[in-house]
Amino acid sequence: MTLSQHLSQFITTTTFADLPVEVISRAKIHLLDTLGVALAGSTQQSALQGRQGIAFLPDSQGDIPIWGSSLTASTTAAALANGIAAHALDFDDTHTDSITHGSAVLTPIAFALGESIGASSEEILTAWIVGWEVAARVGLASHNGFHQRGFHATAIAGIFGATACAASLLKLTPEQTTNALGLTGSQASGVAEYLTNSSSSKCFHAGWAAQSGIIAASLAKGGMTGPETIFEGRYSLYHTHGIEAQAQPNQVAQGLGEVWEFLNVSIKPYPVCHFAHATVDCGRKLLKRGISADDIKSVECVIDPIAAALICEPPETKWAPTTAYGAKFSLPWLFAAGFLDDELTLFSLLPENLQRKDIQMLAKKVSYRYPEKDEIPFPTYFPGLIFVTLHSGEQLSERLDIQYGNPKNPMMDADVVKKFYDNTALVIENQQVTQLVEKVLVFETVDISEITQLLRR
């Protein structure tokens, strides 16, 4: 059997009864988090522009809700729009080892497709979890090769998860699912050139992956074929999109149904690039030691090259970002803002804060270097390690090996619910927010339309 055929067996045979209780319980917390992030993201310029652009697409009309609005669209257009919103703030969850934002892809496709075909909530939740297992493994097997080749792993790994989700909901046969995965390889894309100008194409990747999963699965159900060796063939995904010498394609099918990679997904406490979180927390630890910004002469952060390419380079663009999106990927600015305000929220990224001289002055004191061998546990975790020199000459250090929100240092459920309330407060009525929390936390017992109607303004 090829790797796609192994995956197809798992995708087409896994039922709700096969899912461990812990996986189901955790999935509902992540669904709640993703919906809150998407509602907040629906107010962002990129999401608004996405909705406007979708209106120009032929045949985009339909009755599937576009979250955070009164609009509806076709199944594929709604998945695209809601995927853009879910990733617009970069506040969505992450499978750390594969560096994949799976829920921003899978929640829009599971909801849109599930509602359009009348799937049960158990079937939707099962397809969502199955999609996560596939997305995580496809990303894991690259061993960071996607990022090193200049691709956004969410767009590459996520699109295979989306296809798995769609195949589960559409009840494809194993053969059809293998073909769908093969067709997906021809749609996998998502270049990281967005980093040069902080453009909104990064969040488009999540919506594109969600939409493409529906297309690939639907075409395969109609009889179209794709290569069975998309993961291990001569022109396989890891040859064209990764670094073949370091990829381990067999990991795509390892532990299916036994090891649940979804349980290794982290929830983000800060609305910024995950690579920066632990470093920000290291800075906030300094506050508890009575250190002020005036005391600090310099801060050296230890950052892995993969993370540094996103949040540290080029340095001259990171001290004073001009947009909120740029600030999310600026370690010096994020360190300074988190330190000075002892918090990092959506409000931290308002235009008036981007202009603050105190943040910019402290940011200019922040530098970085690559780690020495085994100095930090990246990419198993997204750690923080800083060395601080004070004007007095004293030298201090702080480290956080496991970022808050990682399953090994998890966010408390109460913190996730608070994050949900914070994210949704300015988008929908408080009564809707409360009802959403109640219904999502018992997801498998309610009809999906009861939830999607509450996501509308």
C-alpha positions in Angstrom: 0.0 0.0 0.0 1.1 3.5 -0.7 1.1 6.1 2.0 -2.0 7.7 0.5 -3.7 4.4 0.7 -2.8 4.0 4.3 -4.2 7.4 5.0 -7.4 6.6 3.1 -8.1 3.6 5.1 -7.9 5.7 8.3 -10.0 8.6 6.8 -12.8 6.4 5.5 -13.1 4.0 8.5 -12.7 6.2 11.5 -16.1 6.9 13.3 -17.1 9.0 16.3 -17.0 5.8 18.4 -13.3 5.3 17.6 -12.3 8.7 19.1 -10.9 8.7 22.6 -12.9 10.8 25.2 -9.8 13.0 25.8 -9.6 13.8 22.1 -13.3 14.7 21.8 -13.2 16.9 24.9 -10.1 18.7 23.7 -11.5 19.2 20.2 -14.4 21.1 21.6 -12.1 23.5 23.4 -10.2 24.1 20.2 -13.3 24.6 18.2 -14.5 27.3 20.7 -11.1 29.0 20.5 -11.1 28.9 16.7 -14.6 30.4 16.4 -13.7 33.2 18.8 -10.5 34.0 16.8 -12.5 33.9 13.5 -15.2 36.3 14.8 -12.5 38.7 15.9 -10.7 38.2 12.7 -13.9 38.9 10.7 -13.4 42.6 11.6 -9.9 42.8 10.1 -9.3 44.5 6.8 -8.0 41.3 5.2 -11.2 39.5 6.1 -13.4 42.4 4.9 -11.5 42.6 1.7 -11.8 38.8 1.3 -15.6 39.0 1.6 -15.7 41.8 -0.9 -13.6 39.9 -3.3 -15.7 36.7 -2.9 -18.7 38.7 -4.1 -17.0 39.1 -7.5 -16.7 35.3 -7.8 -19.2 33.7 -10.2 -21.7 31.4 -8.5 -20.6 32.4 -5.0 -24.2 32.8 -3.8 -25.5 30.4 -1.3 -27.0 30.0 2.2 -23.9 29.1 4.2 -23.2 31.8 6.9 -20.1 34.0 6.7 -19.1 34.4 10.3 -19.3 37.8 12.0 -21.6 39.1 9.3 -25.2 38.9 8.0 -23.9 37.5 4.7 -24.2 34.0 3.3 -22.4 32.3 0.4 -21.9 29.0 -1.4 -20.2 26.2 0.5 -16.7 26.7 -1.1 -17.0 30.5 -0.9 -18.0 30.4 2.8 -15.1 28.1 3.6 -12.7 30.5 1.8 -14.1 33.6 3.6 -14.2 32.0 7.1 -10.8 30.5 6.6 -9.4 33.9 5.9 -11.1 35.3 9.0 -9.9 32.4 11.2 -6.2 33.1 10.3 -6.4 36.9 9.9 -5.2 37.7 13.4 -2.6 34.9 13.6 -4.3 34.1 17.0 -5.3 30.5 16.0 -3.9 27.3 17.4 -0.8 25.5 16.1 0.6 22.0 15.9 4.1 23.0 17.1 6.1 20.1 15.7 4.7 20.6 12.2 4.2 24.4 12.5 0.7 24.0 11.1 -2.4 26.1 11.9 -4.9 23.3 11.3 -8.1 24.6 13.0 -8.2 27.7 10.9 -8.4 25.5 7.9 -10.5 22.6 9.3 -13.2 24.5 11.2 -14.4 26.5 8.1 -14.5 23.4 5.9 -16.1 21.2 8.5 -18.8 23.7 9.3 -19.5 24.8 5.7 -19.5 21.4 4.1 -21.1 19.7 7.1 -24.0 22.1 7.2 -24.5 22.0 3.4 -24.9 18.2 3.2 -26.8 17.9 6.5 -24.1 15.9 8.4 -24.6 15.2 12.0 -22.5 17.0 14.6 -20.8 13.7 15.5 -19.8 13.2 11.8 -18.6 16.8 11.6 -16.5 16.5 14.8 -15.1 13.2 13.5 -14.1 14.7 10.1 -12.5 17.6 11.9 -10.3 15.4 14.1 -9.4 13.1 11.2 -8.4 16.2 9.2 -6.1 17.3 12.0 -4.4 13.9 12.2 -3.6 14.0 8.5 -2.5 17.7 8.4 -0.2 17.2 11.4 1.4 14.2 10.0 2.0 15.7 6.5 3.7 18.6 8.2 5.6 16.5 10.6 7.1 14.4 7.8 8.7 17.5 6.2 10.9 18.1 9.2 10.6 21.9 8.6 11.4 21.5 5.0 8.3 23.4 3.8 9.4 26.5 5.8 13.0 26.2 4.7 11.9 26.1 1.0 9.9 29.2 1.5 6.4 27.8 1.9 3.8 28.4 4.6 3.3 24.9 6.2 -0.3 25.6 7.0 -1.1 25.9 3.3 0.8 22.7 2.4 -0.1 20.4 5.3 -3.4 22.1 5.9 -4.8 21.4 2.5 -4.3 17.7 2.9 -6.1 17.8 6.2 -8.9 19.7 4.5 -9.2 17.0 1.9 -9.3 14.3 4.6 -12.0 16.2 6.4 -14.1 16.6 3.2 -13.5 13.0 2.2 -14.8 11.8 5.6 -17.9 14.0 5.4 -18.7 13.1 1.8 -18.2 9.4 2.6 -15.7 8.7 -0.1 -14.4 5.2 -0.7 -10.8 4.4 0.1 -10.0 4.5 -3.6 -11.7 7.9 -4.1 -9.9 9.3 -1.1 -6.5 8.2 -2.4 -7.3 10.0 -5.6 -8.5 13.1 -3.7 -5.2 13.2 -1.8 -3.3 12.9 -5.1 -5.4 15.8 -6.6 -4.6 17.8 -3.5 -0.9 17.7 -4.3 -1.6 19.7 -7.4 -3.3 22.4 -5.3 -0.7 22.6 -2.5 0.8 26.1 -2.4 1.3 29.1 -0.2 4.6 31.0 -0.6 6.0 32.9 2.4 6.9 36.0 0.4 4.1 37.7 2.3 6.8 38.4 4.9 8.4 41.1 2.7 5.5 43.5 3.0 3.2 42.1 5.7 0.6 41.4 3.1 -2.7 39.5 3.8 -1.9 36.5 1.6 -0.9 34.5 4.7 -4.5 34.3 5.9 -5.7 33.7 2.3 -3.7 30.4 2.6 -6.0 29.0 5.3 -9.1 29.9 3.3 -7.6 28.5 0.1 -6.8 25.2 1.8 -10.3 24.9 3.2 -11.9 25.6 -0.2 -9.5 23.3 -2.1 -10.2 20.4 0.2 -13.9 20.5 -0.9 -12.9 20.7 -4.5 -10.4 17.8 -4.4 -12.8 15.5 -2.6 -15.7 16.4 -4.8 -13.7 15.8 -8.0 -12.5 12.5 -6.7 -16.1 11.5 -5.8 -17.0 12.3 -9.4 -14.3 9.9 -10.7 -11.2 12.1 -11.3 -7.9 10.5 -10.4 -4.7 11.6 -8.8 -1.3 10.1 -8.2 -1.3 7.4 -5.5 2.3 8.2 -4.6 1.9 11.9 -3.8 4.0 11.5 -0.7 6.8 9.1 -1.8 7.0 9.3 -5.6 9.7 10.7 -7.9 7.9 14.1 -7.9 6.3 13.8 -4.5 5.3 16.6 -2.2 8.5 16.3 -0.2 10.6 16.6 -3.4 8.8 19.6 -4.9 7.8 21.5 -1.7 10.3 20.3 0.9 13.9 19.2 1.3 13.9 15.6 0.3 17.0 14.7 2.2 15.6 15.6 5.6 11.9 14.5 5.0 10.6 11.2 6.4 7.5 10.5 4.3 6.7 7.3 6.2 5.7 9.5 9.2 2.6 10.5 7.2 0.9 7.1 8.1 2.6 6.3 11.5 0.4 5.7 14.5 -2.9 6.4 12.8 -5.7 5.7 15.2 -3.2 5.0 18.1 -1.2 8.2 18.5 -3.5 11.3 18.3 -1.3 14.1 17.1 -4.2 16.5 17.7 -3.4 16.3 21.4 -0.1 18.0 20.6 -1.8 21.2 19.3 -1.1 24.5 21.2 -3.6 27.3 21.9 -2.2 30.8 21.7 -2.5 33.2 24.6 -1.2 36.1 22.5 -2.5 37.4 19.1 1.0 37.3 17.5 3.4 34.9 15.9 3.7 31.8 18.1 7.5 31.9 17.8 7.6 35.1 20.0 5.4 34.0 22.9 7.9 32.5 25.2 10.4 35.3 24.7 7.7 37.8 25.6 6.9 35.8 28.7 10.6 35.9 29.6 10.5 39.6 29.4 7.5 39.8 31.6 9.4 37.6 34.1 11.9 40.4 34.4 9.1 42.7 35.7 8.6 40.4 38.6 12.3 40.9 39.5 11.7 44.6 39.7 13.5 45.5 36.4 12.4 48.6 34.5 13.0 49.6 30.9 15.4 52.3 32.1 17.5 49.6 33.8 18.0 47.7 30.5 21.1 48.4 28.4 20.6 45.4 26.0 18.6 42.2 25.5 19.9 39.3 23.5 17.3 36.7 22.4 18.2 33.2 21.4 16.1 32.3 18.3 16.2 29.3 16.0 17.0 30.3 12.3 13.5 29.1 11.2 11.8 31.4 13.7 14.3 34.2 13.2 13.4 34.3 9.5 9.9 35.3 10.4 10.2 37.5 13.5 13.7 38.9 13.5 14.8 39.4 9.9 15.6 41.8 8.4 16.4 43.6 11.7 15.9 47.1 10.5 12.2 46.4 9.7 11.4 45.0 13.1 12.1 47.9 15.5 9.2 50.1 14.4 6.6 48.2 12.4 4.1 50.4 10.6 1.2 47.9 10.6 -0.4 45.7 13.2 0.3 42.7 10.9 4.0 43.7 10.8 4.1 44.0 14.6 2.8 40.5 15.0 6.0 39.3 13.3 8.5 41.6 15.0 10.2 40.1 18.1 11.9 43.3 19.2 8.6 45.2 19.2 6.6 42.5 20.8 9.2 42.0 23.5 9.1 45.7 24.3 5.3 46.0 24.2 4.8 43.0 26.4 7.4 44.2 28.8 6.2 47.8 29.1 2.5 46.9 29.5 2.8 43.5 31.1 0.4 42.2 28.6 -0.1 41.6 24.9 -3.6 41.8 23.5 -5.4 42.8 20.4 -5.5 46.3 21.9 -1.7 46.3 22.0 -1.7 46.3 18.2 -3.8 49.4 17.8 -2.3 52.2 15.6 -1.6 54.5 18.5 0.5 51.8 20.2 2.6 51.2 17.0 3.7 54.9 17.3 4.7 54.7 20.9 8.3 56.0 21.3 8.8 54.0 24.6 8.2 50.8 22.8 10.4 51.7 19.8 13.2 52.8 22.1 13.2 49.5 24.0 12.8 47.5 20.8 16.1 48.9 19.5 17.9 47.4 22.5 16.7 43.9 21.5 19.0 41.8 19.3 19.1 38.1 18.6 21.5 35.2 17.9 21.1 31.6 16.7 21.3 28.9 19.4 24.3 26.8 20.1 23.8 23.1 19.8 20.9 21.9 22.0 20.7 25.3 23.7 17.0 25.5 23.2 14.4 22.7 22.6 13.2 24.0 19.2 11.1 22.9 17.3 9.7 20.4 19.9 8.6 23.6 21.7 8.8 27.3 20.8 11.1 28.3 23.7 12.3 31.6 25.0 15.8 32.4 26.2 17.1 35.9 26.9 20.3 37.4 28.2 19.9 40.9 29.6 22.6 43.4 30.4 21.7 46.3 32.7 23.3 49.7 32.8 24.7 48.8 36.2 26.7 46.0 34.5 24.7 43.2 36.0 23.7 40.4 33.7 20.5 38.5 34.0 18.9 35.6 32.0 15.4 34.2 31.8 14.2 31.1 30.0 10.9 29.3 29.3 11.4 26.0 27.5 7.7 25.2 27.0 5.5 28.1 25.9 2.2 28.7 27.7 -0.6 27.1 25.7 1.5 24.1 24.7 -0.1 20.8 25.8 2.9 20.3 28.1 2.2 23.7 29.6 -1.5 24.1 28.6 -3.8 27.0 28.8 -6.5 26.4 31.4 -10.0 25.9 30.0 -11.1 29.0 31.9 -8.4 31.0 30.1 -9.6 29.8 26.7 -13.2 30.7 27.5 -12.0 34.2 28.7 -10.1 34.6 25.4 -13.3 33.6 23.6 -15.3 36.3 25.4 -12.6 38.9 24.7 -12.4 38.0 21.0 -16.2 38.1 20.5 -17.2 41.1 22.6 -17.1 43.6 19.8 -18.6 41.4 17.2 -21.8 39.7 18.5 -24.1 40.2 21.4 -23.2 39.0 24.8 -26.2 36.6 24.9 -25.0 35.0 21.7 -21.5 34.6 23.1 -22.8 32.8 26.2 -25.0 30.5 24.0 -22.1 29.7 21.8 -19.9 28.7 24.7 -22.7 26.4 26.0 -23.4 24.8 22.7 -19.9 24.3 21.4 -18.9 22.6 24.7 -21.5 20.0 24.0 -21.0 20.1 20.3 -21.9 16.5 19.5 -25.3 16.9 21.0 -26.5 19.9 18.9 -27.3 20.6 15.3 -24.6 22.5 13.5 -27.1 25.1 12.3 -27.8 26.1 16.0 -24.1 27.1 16.2 -23.7 28.7 12.8 -26.7 31.0 13.3 -25.1 32.3 16.5 -22.0 33.2 14.5 -23.9 35.8 12.5 -24.3 39.5 13.3 
